[in-house]
Amino acid sequence: MTALWVTLRYRDADAALTWLRAVGFTEDVVHRDPDDRSVVQHAQLSWPGGGGLMLGTHRESPGWPVEPGHGATYAVTDDVDRVFEAAVVAGGRAVMEPADQDYGGRSATVADPEGNLWSFGSYRP
């Protein structure tokens, strides 16, 4: 069982969900505001190798001051090049092209459509 999950907020949670599914996440659940169906109160997505992501639509909340576009995540994958390509084709911005790393493994980094950084690598910490 994975006990660590990333949490992010997005200005356009529906666009984020579309991008994340294109990259390889699977959607587990999406709870919407019953009065405004465009607002995602909570979504949970799983990563194929374990763990996942929880996200929601950004709204002002002093108790949870997380701004969209400021996250950074590392996701392990055996096919860095395929995931990188899918992320860019789906609207991400290439930050670091796939490359073999001195510490082992291969990795690449993409900024999602709202600016969060996603590193995809074969290195398993």
HUDA-V878075 format. One line per field, one symbol per residue. ss: DSSP state (H for helix, E for strand, - for the rest). burial: # if it has 24 or more other C-alpha atoms within 12 Angstrom, else .. Layout:
BEGIN
ss = ???
burial = ???
END
This chain:
BEGIN
ss = ----EEEEEE--HHHHHHHHHHH--EEEEEEEE--EEEEEEEEEEE-----EEEEEE----HHH-------EEEEE---HHHHHHHHHH---EEEEEEEE-----EEEEEE-----EEEEE----
burial = .....############.#########..#........#########...########.........##.#.#####.###.######.#.###.###.......#################...
END
